Amino acid sequence: MTSKQGIKDAFITQLSNTPEHTIIAAIKTQITANLALPEIQNEIIYTFDTPKTKEEQEIINLCMLAEFGFDTNNIGENSLTITMKQFL
């Protein structure tokens, strides 16, 4: 294992132990549920249970990058928007 890969794996492990990672799991569930609907949605909006600080938003973006391979600029205190074309 290279040094870079070892650091990447350790960082992803650290991210997976954050409360923000739980949000990513909920977002993944919402996306999957929306994909079961017959209508195509270009964007998925996920509303947070409680407002998120800038630091929490940054951690959510890092968790998205680790889980989905991309992050979003469409994130605020109360929600985030995922553009579905990012999965293509």
HELIX and SHEET records of a PDB file:
HELIX    1   1 SER A    3  SER A   16  1                                  14    
HELIX    2   2 PRO A   19  LEU A   35  1                                  17    
HELIX    3   3 LYS A   54  PHE A   68  1                                  15    
HELIX    4   4 MET A   84  PHE A   87  5                                   4    
SHEET    1   A 2 GLU A  43  THR A  47  0                                        
SHEET    2   A 2 SER A  79  THR A  83 -1                                        
END                                                                             
